[in-house]
């Protein structure tokens, strides 16, 4: 196993949780990162349903060096708004 010593290849890690309604978006302001040296890790879960439907899907992307966009989607048979929680992490390397 390689030993990194006291130098870490990671410059910063930013984490949070946000929600987005079905077919809606949420923009999260983050500290500035280098887009060429950063990636997003995210997962989501259904929050609550205002209506009646089977569930949702969503996603995340870095739209600028200081903005993380979260969007909500919907699956077949959905009626009403579905709110999901997206747990996100932005990792920037040196």
Phi and psi in degrees as GROMACS dihedral restraints (atoms count N, CA, C in turn):
[ dihedral_restraints ]
;  ai    aj    ak    al  type     phi  dphi    fc
    3     4     5     6     1   -71.4    20    10
    4     5     6     7     1   144.4    20    10
    6     7     8     9     1  -108.0    20    10
    7     8     9    10     1   126.5    20    10
    9    10    11    12     1   -85.8    20    10
   10    11    12    13     1   -14.8    20    10
   12    13    14    15     1    69.0    20    10
   13    14    15    16     1  -142.3    20    10
   15    16    17    18     1   -93.9    20    10
   16    17    18    19     1     2.3    20    10
   18    19    20    21     1  -100.2    20    10
   19    20    21    22     1   125.3    20    10
   21    22    23    24     1  -100.7    20    10
   22    23    24    25     1   139.9    20    10
   24    25    26    27     1   -76.8    20    10
   25    26    27    28     1    -7.5    20    10
   27    28    29    30     1   -97.4    20    10
   28    29    30    31     1   125.5    20    10
   30    31    32    33     1   -85.3    20    10
   31    32    33    34     1   -43.7    20    10
   33    34    35    36     1  -156.7    20    10
   34    35    36    37     1   154.5    20    10
   36    37    38    39     1  -134.0    20    10
   37    38    39    40     1   126.8    20    10
   39    40    41    42     1  -120.9    20    10
   40    41    42    43     1   135.7    20    10
   42    43    44    45     1  -132.8    20    10
   43    44    45    46     1   155.8    20    10
   45    46    47    48     1  -175.3    20    10
   46    47    48    49     1  -177.6    20    10
   48    49    50    51     1  -139.5    20    10
   49    50    51    52     1   139.5    20    10
   51    52    53    54     1  -146.7    20    10
   52    53    54    55     1   172.2    20    10
   54    55    56    57     1  -130.8    20    10
   55    56    57    58     1   154.5    20    10
   57    58    59    60     1  -142.2    20    10
   58    59    60    61     1   140.8    20    10
   60    61    62    63     1   -78.0    20    10
   61    62    63    64     1   164.3    20    10
   63    64    65    66     1   -56.4    20    10
   64    65    66    67     1   136.1    20    10
   66    67    68    69     1    57.1    20    10
   67    68    69    70     1    22.8    20    10
   69    70    71    72     1  -119.0    20    10
   70    71    72    73     1   174.1    20    10
   72    73    74    75     1  -132.8    20    10
   73    74    75    76     1   159.5    20    10
   75    76    77    78     1  -135.5    20    10
   76    77    78    79     1   134.7    20    10
   78    79    80    81     1  -107.6    20    10
   79    80    81    82     1   130.6    20    10
   81    82    83    84     1  -114.9    20    10
   82    83    84    85     1   124.7    20    10
   84    85    86    87     1   -81.6    20    10
   85    86    87    88     1   127.7    20    10
   87    88    89    90     1  -121.4    20    10
   88    89    90    91     1   166.4    20    10
   90    91    92    93     1   -65.6    20    10
   91    92    93    94     1   148.4    20    10
   93    94    95    96     1   -59.3    20    10
   94    95    96    97     1   134.8    20    10
   96    97    98    99     1  -129.0    20    10
   97    98    99   100     1   159.3    20    10
   99   100   101   102     1   -84.0    20    10
  100   101   102   103     1   115.4    20    10
  102   103   104   105     1   -62.5    20    10
  103   104   105   106     1   -28.3    20    10
  105   106   107   108     1   -75.8    20    10
  106   107   108   109     1   -13.3    20    10
  108   109   110   111     1  -121.5    20    10
  109   110   111   112     1    18.5    20    10
  111   112   113   114     1  -128.5    20    10
  112   113   114   115     1   154.6    20    10
  114   115   116   117     1  -145.3    20    10
  115   116   117   118     1   162.4    20    10
  117   118   119   120     1  -109.2    20    10
  118   119   120   121     1   138.9    20    10
  120   121   122   123     1  -121.1    20    10
  121   122   123   124     1   129.3    20    10
  123   124   125   126     1  -148.6    20    10
  124   125   126   127     1   155.5    20    10
  126   127   128   129     1  -146.4    20    10
  127   128   129   130     1   161.0    20    10
  129   130   131   132     1  -142.9    20    10
  130   131   132   133     1   164.3    20    10
  132   133   134   135     1  -146.6    20    10
  133   134   135   136     1   153.4    20    10
  135   136   137   138     1   -65.6    20    10
  136   137   138   139     1   141.0    20    10
  138   139   140   141     1   -97.5    20    10
  139   140   141   142     1   -84.6    20    10
  141   142   143   144     1  -141.7    20    10
  142   143   144   145     1   159.9    20    10
  144   145   146   147     1  -114.7    20    10
  145   146   147   148     1   128.0    20    10
  147   148   149   150     1  -103.4    20    10
  148   149   150   151     1    82.4    20    10
  150   151   152   153     1   138.6    20    10
  151   152   153   154     1  -144.1    20    10
  153   154   155   156     1  -145.2    20    10
  154   155   156   157     1   120.4    20    10
  156   157   158   159     1  -171.3    20    10
  157   158   159   160     1   167.9    20    10
  159   160   161   162     1   -83.5    20    10
  160   161   162   163     1   -18.8    20    10
  162   163   164   165     1   147.0    20    10
  163   164   165   166     1  -175.5    20    10
  165   166   167   168     1  -138.7    20    10
  166   167   168   169     1   170.4    20    10
  168   169   170   171     1  -135.4    20    10
  169   170   171   172     1   155.7    20    10
  171   172   173   174     1  -150.2    20    10
  172   173   174   175     1  -176.8    20    10
  174   175   176   177     1  -156.4    20    10
  175   176   177   178     1  -179.9    20    10
  177   178   179   180     1  -149.9    20    10
  178   179   180   181     1   147.4    20    10
  180   181   182   183     1  -153.7    20    10
  181   182   183   184     1   152.3    20    10
  183   184   185   186     1   -86.8    20    10
  184   185   186   187     1   111.3    20    10
  186   187   188   189     1   -89.4    20    10
  187   188   189   190     1   -27.9    20    10
  189   190   191   192     1  -144.3    20    10
  190   191   192   193     1   178.3    20    10
  192   193   194   195     1   -69.7    20    10
  193   194   195   196     1   -10.3    20    10
  195   196   197   198     1  -128.5    20    10
  196   197   198   199     1    11.9    20    10
  198   199   200   201     1  -132.8    20    10
  199   200   201   202     1   127.8    20    10
  201   202   203   204     1  -110.1    20    10
  202   203   204   205     1   122.0    20    10
  204   205   206   207     1  -101.3    20    10
  205   206   207   208     1   127.5    20    10
  207   208   209   210     1  -111.2    20    10
  208   209   210   211     1   133.1    20    10
  210   211   212   213     1  -129.0    20    10
  211   212   213   214     1   147.9    20    10
  213   214   215   216     1  -103.7    20    10
  214   215   216   217     1   144.1    20    10
  216   217   218   219     1  -124.9    20    10
  217   218   219   220     1  -171.9    20    10
  219   220   221   222     1  -145.9    20    10
  220   221   222   223     1   156.3    20    10
  222   223   224   225     1  -106.6    20    10
  223   224   225   226     1   166.4    20    10
  225   226   227   228     1   -53.6    20    10
  226   227   228   229     1   134.4    20    10
  228   229   230   231     1    92.0    20    10
  229   230   231   232     1     3.4    20    10
  231   232   233   234     1   -74.4    20    10
  232   233   234   235     1   135.5    20    10
  234   235   236   237     1  -131.1    20    10
  235   236   237   238     1   135.9    20    10
  237   238   239   240     1    87.4    20    10
  238   239   240   241     1   172.2    20    10
  240   241   242   243     1   -85.6    20    10
  241   242   243   244     1   140.4    20    10
  243   244   245   246     1  -115.8    20    10
  244   245   246   247     1   131.1    20    10
  246   247   248   249     1  -109.2    20    10
  247   248   249   250     1   125.9    20    10
  249   250   251   252     1  -117.3    20    10
  250   251   252   253     1   154.5    20    10
  252   253   254   255     1  -101.1    20    10
  253   254   255   256     1   128.7    20    10
  255   256   257   258     1  -111.6    20    10
  256   257   258   259     1   121.3    20    10
  258   259   260   261     1   -96.2    20    10
  259   260   261   262     1   120.8    20    10
  261   262   263   264     1  -126.1    20    10
  262   263   264   265     1   158.2    20    10
  264   265   266   267     1  -146.8    20    10
  265   266   267   268     1   129.5    20    10
  267   268   269   270     1  -111.9    20    10
  268   269   270   271     1   119.7    20    10
  270   271   272   273     1  -109.5    20    10
  271   272   273   274     1   129.0    20    10
  273   274   275   276     1  -116.5    20    10
  274   275   276   277     1   131.5    20    10
  276   277   278   279     1   -94.6    20    10
  277   278   279   280     1   158.2    20    10
